[in-house]
Amino acid sequence: MPTPLGEFDLHAFEVGPDNVHLALVVGEVAGARSVLTRVHSECLTGDVLGSLRCDCGVQLRTAMRSVAAEGRGIVVYSLGHEGRGIGLLNKLRAYVLQDEGADTYEANVMMNLPAEARRFDDAAAVIRALEVRSIRLLSNNPAKRDGLRAAGLDVEEMVPVPTAAHVRNIGYLRTKRARMGHHLPSGEELDGHPSHVHDVMDLLGDVRPRDDRPFVVVKLAQTLDGRLATVTGDSRWISGEEERRVSHGLRAASDAVMVGIGTILADDPRLTVRMVPGACPMRVVLDTRLRIPTEARVLDDAAPSLVYTTSRAPAERRFALSSLGVAVRTVPTSREGLSLEAVLADLRRSGLRLVLVEGGSRLATSLFASGLVDRAIVAVAPIIVGSGKEAVGDLGIVRIADAVRIAEPAVHLAGHDVIVAGDVVTSRPAAAGPHRRSIA
Ligand SMILES: NC(=O)c1ccc[n+]([C@@H]2O[C@H](COP(=O)([O-])OP(=O)(O)OC[C@H]3O[C@@H](n4cnc5c(N)ncnc54)[C@H](OP(=O)(O)O)[C@@H]3O)[C@@H](O)[C@H]2O)c1
């Protein structure tokens, strides 16, 4: 079976009525020891439909990729394991209970169903039928290792499957750790080993979308002297690799990442998740005149792209973007450009809860000036460039007492960079225009 992640020999095993286990095999495994193996429980919503309520889809693709990269290994795909064995319909019923406040464990108990109804004997039999002598198990779940061992399989060790948490599934991942002994796939500490995925949830804090807009997080990487770029607009790379990995973790946790057209024209970023295993968020660009080039990397097909513009934007540009599959939406203008309230309200209506704004300077400035930033995450790199693009422009603040304040900032290290994160305290938005007096 050819896949974008590699070519697999596909074996199907019938285990009992209506139940099939698939084995996706790479390389010669018969008679082999230490075979990298994943036993993956079917999850239609996560694996096929890309649901972000769980991390199943990301785990499946990461496992297939690891096995393909190793050149030898097995992914056993166990049908009949939906919802840890309670079935698809009951899993969806449990989702309803979870939306009312129960965690993934309690929801099953409330329905008089076991929190864990899977058995791993069949998966062990499949692995034995492939004549594998011992495996290294790709899993964060010690119970799965124990189940396979109890079924007589030689499991040498567990190899973690790292996934970058999403703000929508972090509660589920934490429950799996607290209630079921899973290892947290995102690692424990921000300044851990660089090869680990960082847990960015501390940086995001308590994400509380409002009815009229998503929770807005502004994330910037600046020099010690407060610049986002040099005088020529160069910003690659201000922060180090570890900090950039954190940024990718933040993207993976978010529903959308948003930038102004200035950033697209200066940097041509892709705004995808590449440095951690996670889902790519929607990419949103604010572009009054549709200056965005059709070959801009942010428009590639790695994730959906959405460009906000005005009714005055040239129709042929709008058509060129639409024919690339890019969504183009029209909003009213304000003094700074597009009406940020209108953009955010539209994103909220589309179901988005968390928007990560990655710059640039003008967009960050108008968001702060409008009192629309809920949380700031600023990485400070130990470099000085002198003149350049200021991180945040004029907010009309003349007294320190009126400064935008970050409540109870958390401070982390990522390599040589310092990351400061906290909720923004604004009691009322500033008056529009360059001569605002105060935004406190
Ligand atoms: N270090 C970092 O973290 C980081 C991150 C991002 C960017 N950067 C750097 O920042 C620079 C780009 O920043 P920038 O300030 O020039 O551009 P920007 O903030 O990315 O984009 C600003 C443009 O967005 C459009 N826009 C539409 N509605 C807006 C609104 N309500 N408020 C503000 N802008 C709106 C405007 O262009 P139209 O009028 O044409 O619509 C405006 O000129 C580059 O040098 C880049 O390298 C650094």
The ligand as a Gaussian input file, in Angstrom:
#p B3LYP/6-31G(d) Opt

LIG

0 1
 N       10.351000      38.472000      14.951000
 C        9.069000      38.170000      14.808000
 O        8.434000      37.549000      15.676000
 C        8.386000      38.613000      13.555000
 C        7.105000      38.112000      13.271000
 C        6.468000      38.557000      12.122000
 C        7.068000      39.499000      11.321000
 N        8.314000      39.963000      11.626000
 C        8.933000      41.011000      10.822000
 O        8.055000      42.102000      10.825000
 C        8.092000      42.753000       9.550000
 C        6.664000      42.819000       9.031000
 O        5.903000      43.612000       9.931000
 P        4.994000      44.772000       9.393000
 O        4.604000      45.612000      10.539000
 O        5.709000      45.407000       8.257000
 O        3.784000      43.995000       8.726000
 P        2.548000      43.180000       9.311000
 O        2.141000      43.652000      10.644000
 O        2.819000      41.738000       9.115000
 O        1.458000      43.573000       8.230000
 C        0.936000      44.868000       8.260000
 C        0.017000      45.047000       7.079000
 O       -1.162000      44.283000       7.252000
 C       -2.232000      44.956000       6.645000
 N       -3.320000      45.157000       7.588000
 C       -4.634000      45.009000       7.290000
 N       -5.388000      45.286000       8.324000
 C       -4.563000      45.665000       9.331000
 C       -4.802000      46.129000      10.642000
 N       -6.042000      46.237000      11.164000
 N       -3.733000      46.441000      11.395000
 C       -2.490000      46.323000      10.911000
 N       -2.197000      45.901000       9.676000
 C       -3.246000      45.576000       8.873000
 C       -1.709000      46.318000       6.189000
 O       -1.367000      46.227000       4.823000
 P       -2.464000      46.590000       3.736000
 O       -2.863000      48.003000       4.028000
 O       -1.830000      46.412000       2.419000
 O       -3.588000      45.654000       3.968000
 C       -0.433000      46.469000       6.988000
 O        0.544000      47.242000       6.350000
 C        9.001000      41.952000       8.675000
 O       10.254000      42.569000       8.642000
 C        9.081000      40.616000       9.373000
 O       10.352000      40.033000       9.133000
 C        8.975000      39.525000      12.714000

